[in-house]
C-alpha cells in the first residue's frame, strides 16, 4: 500500500531540491568586458567638448555585478588640479538596451588648449560567493591610466575612429569571467542575482566595440546642445544669428535620447 505520509515527505524533499536549484543554478555566465574606448594614448586637436567613452561588451551580464565607473582628467604631472571628472553608479542601469552598451562622459572646455593630460579611471564590480544562506559579497576594483596630448593642428577627437580596425586595439579594458549567478536574496539593490567571478581573468578584446560615425556625431551634438543651453559661449553654433539654445528644441526633436541629457544636465548619454 502506498504510504501517503512518505509520499508527501518525498514530494516535499523534491520541492526543496527544486527550489534550491532554482536559487543557485542561474543560466547567466560568460565574459563581461568594460573598455575605455576614447581617448587613447594619442594626440588630438584641442576641443571645447571631448566625449569620454566607455563600452560594456556582453552588456546583459553587467547587471549581475552592479558596476560603477569613475574618471578624472588632470594635467599630466599635476595631481592637484582636476579639469574634468565623472562618476557613474550604474546599479539601476538597463544594460539590455544595446550590446555593446556605451556610457559617455564629457570634458567641457578643459581640453581646449594644448597640453599633456592623464585620464585616471576606476571600475568597480561586485563578486559573490558562498552558500545561498550565507553569501559573501566583495568589491573588485580595477584602475587604469591613459596619457594623451592636445596639440594645435592634430587630428580632431573622433570616437568612431577610435573603434576602427587599425586603432581599436589601443583601447584599454578589463574582462571578467562570470561562472554562474546566485540568488542575492534581496541583498542586491537592483534585485538581480549576483555574479560569481572566476579567479583568472580573460584578456580584453576592445576591438569587439564599433561605434559608427553617425552615433558619434549625435553624441557630440547632444553635449554641445547641453553646454550651450546651460551657458552661452562664443563657440556655440549659430542659426540665423541666434545662439543654439534658441533652437534647442530642434536638437531634442532630432533624438529623444537627448532630452534627458539636456533637461537633466547629466554628464552622460547611453545609446
Secondary structure, 3 states (H helix, E strand, C coil): CCCHHHHHHHHHHHHHHHHHHHHHCCCCCEEEEEEEEECCCCEECCCCEEEEEEEEECHHHHHHCCCEEEEEEEECCCCCCEEEEEEEECCCCCHHHCCCEEEEEEEECCCCCCEEEEEEEEEEEEEEECCHHHCEEEEEEEEEEEEEEECCCCCCCCHHHHCCCCCHHHCEEEEEEEEEEECCCCCCCCCCCEEEECCCCCCCCHHHCCCCHHHHHHHHHHHHHHHHHHCCCCCCCEECCEEHHHHHHHHHHHCCHHHHHHHHCCCCCCC
